[in-house]
């Protein structure tokens, strides 16, 4: 997925604003090129996992599909690396197609952003071209 630095910065800002809890949201676009980030409330409201608010998830998907498609689902890790937890992998089985982007704030001054495919209970690196 190709994504602008501006959209990555938007996800990082969301992650910082939702501290101490994890944030979550969706990335929309077309042809593998991201064009928008849509925030969704973390209904779990915890630093340990995310759970997209059902109405927020519906509204975000509707907005994204208005002029493109869902490319990625993003969330933050507040204290751990930008690598999927077992909970992340399990949750992704409900939505196996999108790329999963994780923003780690473990090093608050240098957020780490990584992307993965999480289908079939497996973790595989996904290409994230920032620029």
Backbone as CSV, one residue per row, in Angstrom:
resi,resn,N_x,N_y,N_z,CA_x,CA_y,CA_z,C_x,C_y,C_z
1,UNK,0.849,-1.174,0.000,0.000,0.000,0.000,0.892,1.234,0.000
2,UNK,0.563,2.172,-0.847,1.244,3.460,-0.859,0.444,4.428,0.003
3,UNK,1.146,5.170,0.855,0.474,6.106,1.751,1.356,7.337,1.940
4,UNK,0.736,8.493,1.978,1.502,9.736,2.130,1.997,9.888,3.561
5,UNK,3.058,10.639,3.723,3.590,10.948,5.057,2.512,11.659,5.869
6,UNK,1.709,12.495,5.217,0.644,13.232,5.895,-0.371,12.285,6.542
7,UNK,-0.762,11.230,5.817,-1.722,10.277,6.375,-1.096,9.444,7.493
8,UNK,0.178,9.088,7.350,0.870,8.367,8.426,0.930,9.255,9.667
9,UNK,1.254,10.531,9.471,1.303,11.462,10.605,-0.058,11.612,11.270
10,UNK,-1.124,11.522,10.469,-2.480,11.591,11.010,-2.759,10.397,11.927
11,UNK,-2.314,9.204,11.514,-2.496,8.014,12.356,-1.665,8.134,13.640
12,UNK,-0.434,8.630,13.518,0.425,8.807,14.699,-0.204,9.811,15.662
13,UNK,-0.739,10.907,15.129,-1.398,11.907,15.973,-2.586,11.286,16.703
14,UNK,-3.355,10.463,16.006,-4.498,9.781,16.624,-4.015,8.887,17.766
15,UNK,-2.941,8.134,17.509,-2.397,7.240,18.539,-1.989,8.038,19.780
16,UNK,-1.347,9.157,19.575,-0.905,9.986,20.713,-2.091,10.591,21.463
17,UNK,-3.105,11.036,20.711,-4.272,11.667,21.332,-5.077,10.679,22.176
18,UNK,-5.084,9.417,21.794,-5.883,8.425,22.517,-5.155,7.786,23.695
19,UNK,-3.889,8.157,23.913,-3.173,7.624,25.075,-3.952,7.937,26.341
20,UNK,-4.011,7.066,27.324,-3.188,5.865,27.453,-3.762,4.646,26.723
21,UNK,-4.898,4.817,26.024,-5.539,3.687,25.356,-5.051,3.522,23.922
22,UNK,-5.267,2.336,23.372,-4.993,2.106,21.959,-6.019,2.871,21.135
23,UNK,-5.608,3.304,19.955,-6.531,3.922,19.006,-6.823,2.915,17.903
24,UNK,-7.811,3.212,17.069,-8.091,2.360,15.920,-8.814,3.156,14.849
25,UNK,-8.748,2.635,13.628,-9.413,3.295,12.525,-9.200,2.537,11.228
26,UNK,-9.601,3.170,10.137,-9.545,2.540,8.820,-8.864,3.464,7.823
27,UNK,-8.259,2.845,6.816,-7.600,3.581,5.748,-8.298,3.218,4.440
28,UNK,-8.724,4.250,3.721,-9.398,4.031,2.456,-8.581,4.549,1.288
29,UNK,-8.902,4.064,0.106,-8.218,4.504,-1.102,-8.632,3.627,-2.260
30,UNK,-7.814,3.622,-3.299,-8.084,2.743,-4.433,-6.783,2.424,-5.145
31,UNK,-6.766,1.272,-5.792,-5.583,0.847,-6.525,-4.348,0.700,-5.656
32,UNK,-4.547,0.393,-4.375,-3.420,0.220,-3.471,-2.810,1.522,-2.981
33,UNK,-3.471,2.657,-3.285,-2.980,3.969,-2.857,-3.965,4.562,-1.853
34,UNK,-3.488,4.822,-0.640,-4.338,5.371,0.421,-4.658,6.835,0.145
35,UNK,-5.907,7.208,0.427,-6.315,8.598,0.228,-6.965,9.204,1.465
36,UNK,-7.316,8.380,2.446,-7.931,8.935,3.654,-7.772,7.992,4.835
37,UNK,-7.726,8.624,6.015,-7.706,7.913,7.289,-8.986,8.310,8.012
38,UNK,-9.713,7.317,8.498,-10.960,7.581,9.215,-10.836,6.984,10.618
39,UNK,-10.887,7.854,11.600,-10.802,7.400,13.000,-12.080,6.689,13.414
40,UNK,-11.909,5.672,14.262,-13.044,4.958,14.851,-12.768,4.873,16.345
41,UNK,-13.786,5.088,17.145,-13.623,5.020,18.593,-13.267,3.605,19.032
42,UNK,-12.309,3.497,19.951,-11.973,2.211,20.558,-12.965,1.968,21.689
43,UNK,-13.975,1.148,21.414,-15.031,0.886,22.393,-14.487,0.176,23.638
44,UNK,-13.363,-0.519,23.503,-12.771,-1.206,24.654,-12.129,-0.208,25.618
45,UNK,-11.692,0.949,25.114,-11.088,2.005,25.931,-10.048,1.447,26.904
46,UNK,-9.053,0.758,26.349,-8.007,0.146,27.157,-6.671,0.242,26.423
47,UNK,-5.556,0.248,27.168,-4.244,0.238,26.518,-3.837,-1.149,26.029
48,UNK,-4.664,-2.162,26.246,-4.283,-3.542,25.959,-4.832,-4.103,24.657
49,UNK,-5.883,-3.502,24.106,-6.464,-4.014,22.862,-7.396,-2.952,22.290
50,UNK,-7.834,-3.214,21.062,-8.811,-2.312,20.461,-10.043,-3.099,20.051
51,UNK,-11.155,-2.408,20.064,-12.432,-2.973,19.627,-13.182,-1.817,18.966
52,UNK,-13.301,-1.871,17.657,-13.958,-0.776,16.958,-15.417,-0.648,17.378
53,UNK,-15.814,0.576,17.715,-17.211,0.861,18.000,-18.037,0.453,16.773
54,UNK,-19.070,-0.393,16.939,-19.810,-0.908,15.781,-20.386,0.192,14.876
55,UNK,-21.012,1.207,15.460,-21.587,2.277,14.635,-20.474,3.067,13.948
56,UNK,-19.384,3.324,14.679,-18.246,4.039,14.102,-17.616,3.261,12.958
57,UNK,-17.537,1.950,13.121,-16.982,1.089,12.081,-17.871,1.125,10.839
58,UNK,-19.164,1.046,11.043,-20.120,1.098,9.931,-20.005,2.434,9.196
59,UNK,-19.989,3.529,9.963,-19.910,4.868,9.368,-18.598,5.055,8.607
60,UNK,-17.498,4.577,9.175,-16.190,4.703,8.524,-16.165,3.932,7.207
61,UNK,-16.693,2.723,7.230,-16.714,1.907,6.016,-17.592,2.553,4.942
62,UNK,-18.710,3.112,5.352,-19.609,3.790,4.420,-18.893,4.988,3.779
63,UNK,-18.170,5.764,4.596,-17.429,6.915,4.085,-16.338,6.475,3.101
64,UNK,-15.610,5.437,3.471,-14.512,4.942,2.627,-15.042,4.393,1.305
65,UNK,-16.112,3.622,1.366,-16.642,3.003,0.159,-17.400,3.983,-0.729
66,UNK,-17.594,5.217,-0.246,-18.238,6.248,-1.044,-17.396,6.646,-2.245
67,UNK,-16.082,6.528,-2.105,-15.206,6.915,-3.223,-13.967,6.035,-3.318
68,UNK,-14.062,4.817,-2.812,-12.910,3.916,-2.886,-13.206,2.599,-2.211
69,UNK,-12.172,2.051,-1.555,-12.320,0.761,-0.885,-11.485,0.751,0.384
70,UNK,-11.787,-0.180,1.263,-11.018,-0.356,2.487,-9.682,-0.997,2.137
71,UNK,-8.596,-0.288,2.457,-7.254,-0.824,2.202,-6.614,-1.380,3.464
72,UNK,-6.875,-0.731,4.601,-6.193,-1.132,5.833,-7.019,-0.794,7.058
73,UNK,-6.726,-1.521,8.109,-7.227,-1.233,9.448,-5.996,-0.906,10.283
74,UNK,-6.075,0.167,11.046,-4.914,0.535,11.861,-5.270,0.592,13.333
75,UNK,-4.260,0.383,14.149,-4.405,0.598,15.586,-3.025,0.829,16.177
76,UNK,-3.017,1.251,17.431,-1.741,1.552,18.081,-1.413,0.530,19.154
77,UNK,-0.125,0.424,19.418,0.383,-0.288,20.589,1.036,0.775,21.457
78,UNK,0.578,0.892,22.675,1.036,1.985,23.531,2.414,1.731,24.149
79,UNK,2.740,0.479,24.413,3.999,0.157,25.089,4.795,-0.948,24.398
80,UNK,4.200,-1.598,23.414,4.879,-2.731,22.765,5.230,-2.408,21.319
81,UNK,5.987,-3.296,20.726,6.481,-3.112,19.356,5.339,-3.096,18.342
82,UNK,5.639,-2.580,17.158,4.682,-2.539,16.045,4.653,-3.911,15.377
83,UNK,4.191,-4.884,16.150,4.098,-6.265,15.679,2.805,-6.843,16.240
84,UNK,2.068,-7.622,15.458,0.754,-8.104,15.901,0.829,-9.010,17.134
85,UNK,-0.064,-8.747,18.066,-0.233,-9.636,19.212,-1.127,-10.803,18.778
86,UNK,-1.216,-11.824,19.611,-2.115,-12.937,19.291,-3.552,-12.443,19.218
87,UNK,-3.913,-11.492,20.065,-5.257,-10.907,20.024,-5.501,-10.237,18.679
88,UNK,-4.496,-9.488,18.185,-4.623,-8.832,16.874,-4.857,-9.858,15.775
89,UNK,-4.087,-10.932,15.808,-4.196,-11.984,14.791,-5.584,-12.625,14.845
90,UNK,-6.038,-12.930,16.046,-7.354,-13.559,16.198,-8.467,-12.636,15.691
91,UNK,-8.403,-11.355,16.057,-9.418,-10.389,15.638,-9.452,-10.221,14.122
92,UNK,-8.299,-10.286,13.495,-8.199,-10.050,12.056,-8.919,-11.116,11.237
93,UNK,-9.253,-12.239,11.828,-9.912,-13.303,11.072,-11.314,-12.895,10.649
94,UNK,-11.881,-11.881,11.327,-13.188,-11.357,10.926,-13.077,-10.490,9.672
95,UNK,-11.898,-9.905,9.443,-11.622,-9.032,8.299,-10.262,-9.425,7.727
96,UNK,-10.134,-10.541,7.025,-8.808,-11.009,6.589,-8.205,-10.265,5.397
97,UNK,-9.022,-9.537,4.621,-8.513,-8.923,3.392,-7.635,-7.691,3.608
98,UNK,-8.032,-6.759,4.475,-7.229,-5.529,4.555,-5.841,-5.765,5.146
99,UNK,-4.981,-4.812,4.898,-3.673,-4.764,5.545,-3.906,-4.239,6.957
100,UNK,-3.104,-4.684,7.895,-3.182,-4.208,9.273,-1.949,-3.367,9.571
101,UNK,-2.181,-2.100,9.896,-1.104,-1.166,10.205,-1.071,-0.980,11.717
102,UNK,0.130,-1.103,12.289,0.303,-0.932,13.730,1.267,0.224,13.974
103,UNK,0.843,1.153,14.822,1.668,2.289,15.213,2.132,2.028,16.640
104,UNK,3.437,1.872,16.827,3.975,1.651,18.168,4.455,2.972,18.754
105,UNK,4.005,3.236,19.983,4.468,4.407,20.726,5.380,3.985,21.873
106,UNK,5.970,2.792,21.772,6.882,2.311,22.813,8.030,3.304,22.990
107,UNK,8.529,3.854,21.886,9.499,4.943,21.906,8.717,6.177,21.464
108,UNK,8.225,6.937,22.435,7.300,8.037,22.164,7.853,9.072,21.185
109,UNK,9.158,9.272,21.194,9.768,10.271,20.316,9.945,9.760,18.888
110,UNK,9.968,8.443,18.713,10.179,7.836,17.400,9.153,6.733,17.154
111,UNK,7.910,7.112,16.855,6.888,6.096,16.607,7.300,5.177,15.448
112,UNK,6.963,3.905,15.586,7.274,2.917,14.561,5.958,2.502,13.908
113,UNK,5.925,2.504,12.574,4.718,2.138,11.836,5.061,0.967,10.926
114,UNK,4.339,-0.144,11.108,4.575,-1.352,10.325,3.242,-1.885,9.810
115,UNK,3.297,-2.682,8.741,2.076,-3.230,8.142,2.187,-4.737,7.948
116,UNK,1.051,-5.409,8.086,1.020,-6.870,8.039,-0.239,-7.382,7.351
117,UNK,-0.125,-8.597,6.806,-1.277,-9.377,6.375,-1.526,-10.376,7.506
118,UNK,-2.778,-10.485,7.946,-3.079,-11.350,9.091,-4.150,-12.393,8.766
119,UNK,-4.172,-12.888,7.552,-5.168,-13.894,7.166,-4.745,-15.289,7.632
120,UNK,-5.729,-16.138,7.858,-5.496,-17.555,8.196,-4.620,-17.756,9.423
121,UNK,-4.762,-16.850,10.396,-4.020,-16.924,11.663,-2.503,-16.877,11.467
122,UNK,-2.063,-16.285,10.355,-0.635,-16.166,10.071,-0.262,-14.689,9.992
123,UNK,0.980,-14.385,10.334,1.506,-13.026,10.257,2.495,-12.957,9.101
124,UNK,2.237,-12.042,8.166,3.157,-11.832,7.039,3.349,-10.332,6.858
125,UNK,4.577,-9.934,6.561,4.854,-8.529,6.319,4.065,-8.049,5.105
126,UNK,3.577,-6.819,5.174,2.912,-6.180,4.045,3.735,-4.973,3.641
127,UNK,3.731,-4.675,2.353,4.498,-3.529,1.876,3.777,-2.238,2.241
128,UNK,4.518,-1.324,2.837,4.012,-0.015,3.200,4.975,1.008,2.637
129,UNK,4.578,1.634,1.548,5.439,2.610,0.877,4.991,4.011,1.314
130,UNK,5.805,4.650,2.154,5.475,5.961,2.695,6.188,7.041,1.884
131,UNK,5.407,8.011,1.403,6.048,9.084,0.655,5.079,9.960,-0.075
